[in-house]
Amino acid sequence: MLNVSHFFEAHGGGIERVAGHICRQFAAQNHDVVWAASAADALPDGPEITTIPLSCINPTERLTGLPMPLPGPRGIIALWHAVRQTDAVIVHDALYITSIIAVLAARLQKRPVVLIQHIASLKFSSAFMRGIMRLTNFLVTGPMLRWADQVVFISASVRDAFDKVPFRKPPLLIFNGVDASVFHDHRQPDESAATRTRHGLPVSGPLFFFAGRFVEKKGVAVLRALALARGDATFVLAGAGPIDPGKWGLPNVRAVGGLQPAEIAALMRTADALLLPSMGEGYPLVVQEALACGLPVICGMDSALADPDAAKFIVGIEVDHADVDGTATRVGMAMNLLATQEDHRAEMARYALDTYSWDAMARRLVEAIKA
């Protein structure tokens, strides 16, 4: 079973993390697993997954923060041979060049393709870039969704964005899983104080958490505006990217870099809310993980409506990166309402841990291949 993503998990993005979890679940269910992605990062550990690092260049991420590896001739040939040697192909998201090559190779070699579509459209602040995105979805994403034998959406809002596509089969809605051994709401005695101390945070006071890439689409500029307006609160930002929050010179902003999942979970159990003022998202994995930790979430409306049954636990706001101050004001108003979410913490954690399962997701993907 060949899995294709743009990067391996070490790159740190949400799609890559999802691909890693799914590959491990396939292996645990005794399937032969091959994972092909750009050779830019460290390969996943463990002999149970065969990896195919593809020779690529990645100029767009360095220049714009948009991860778009471009495979060279050797990478294309390696991906073609990988498709030929597999029984089925699982592709993560339509717009990546590696995804396009994998789907075309699978169609030509008559291999079944399951396309997992994570996002609908990247909503750039630039009108020109938004136009390019609409054109790209028309020319690339639409045909890719039509060519796949089975399309899987991980978000109801993303599924609804493509409701006019003539699919080969009715698309499936399958939510990503959550690692319940790491992300849960079982707080240890003094865990909050110990977590704050480890990261040099104030021992008390409001604490708001962000995890993701430090790029425009994640709403990092909105977080800066919030930090300027809320000097009484501490903002902890986990991740990396071309934007450096450490250069803002704000004493209430702590950029902690890329963290292991256990440390992210500890911060989630310590914080007052997850802030994710991003645009063009599907159902970010970090939102599901926050719910599993009993952490209230403030995010864009697309993400807030990704799982209709979880919407009552999430505060959705209108995000407009062309209006940073207005978006920050709306997020700030939502932050002031968080006290009403306190009673829902145990309920949201129970819902997330009962609903989001990597094992169940992998099994449904296998069923989709066999159907």
C-alpha positions, 0 to 999 in steps of 0.5 A: 500500500503506497502512501504519498504526501509532500513531506515526511512527518519530521517536517512538522505540518499537519498533513505530514503528521496525519500521513505518519499516523495512518502509515503506522496504523496500516503497519499495525494492522499487518499491511505492507506500507510504503511511504513516498515523500520529499527527501528534505527531512529525516525519515520516520523511524521503524522498519515496519514502514518502507520509505521512498525519499523523493529528490525534490527542490522546495524554493516556495517554502523558503520564499513564501512559507508555502510548502510545495516541493518540486520533484526532479526527474529522479523523484518522478521516476522513483514515484512512478516505479513505486506506483507500479509495485503497489496494489493501491495508492493513498494520496494526501491532498490534491494540489501538491506536485507529488500528489498529481504525479502519483494520481496520474501514474496510478490512473495510467497503471490502473492502480486504485487511488484514494485521495484524502482531501484536507483543505478547500482553498488557501485564502491569501490576503492578496486578491491576486493570490486568491485568484490564482488559488481559484484558478488552480482549484479549477484546473487541478483540484477538481480534475484530481477529485474526479480522477480518484476512485474514492475521495475522502474528506477530513472536514465537513466544510471542505466536503461542502466546498466541493459539492459540485464535483462529479465524483466517481463514488460518493465521497466519504467523511472520515475524521483524523484520529487523536493519539489518546495516550498523549492527548487527554485531559487527565492532569497530573498534580502540579502539572500546570506549574511544572509546565509553566516553569519548564518554559519560563512562563509566569506561574499564574495569569491567563495563558493562550496557546498556538501550535502551527507553522509561523506563516501568514495563513496561520494568522500569526499577525493576528496573534501579534496584535492580540499580544499587543492588546492583552499585556496581562496575558501570555501567548505561547507559540509552538512551531517554526517558519519564516516569521519569527515571533521572537523579533516582535520584542513583546515580553508576553510572547514566548516562542518555544519552537517545535515541540514533541507531542507530549509537551504540546499536550502538557501545554494544552492542559495548562493553557486557557485556550487554543488560538488558531486564527488561520484561513483556508484550513480543513480540520487542523489536527491541533484542534482535535488534540486540543479538544481531547485535552479539554482545551477550549478552541477559538478558530476560523469558521471553516475549522469550527464547522469541520465536525458539526457535532463538535461545533458546540465546543469550538468558538468560531470567528470570522477571520480576515488576514487583510483586516488584522486588527478587526480579526484580533478584536473578534478573537479578543471578544471570544477570549472574554467569553471563555469562562462559559466554556469551562463546564464543557472541558470534560465533555469535549474531551470525552467527545474527542476521545470517543470520536477520533480514532487513528485505528478506525480511520485506517480501517475505513481507508482499507475498506474504501480501497477494497470497495 
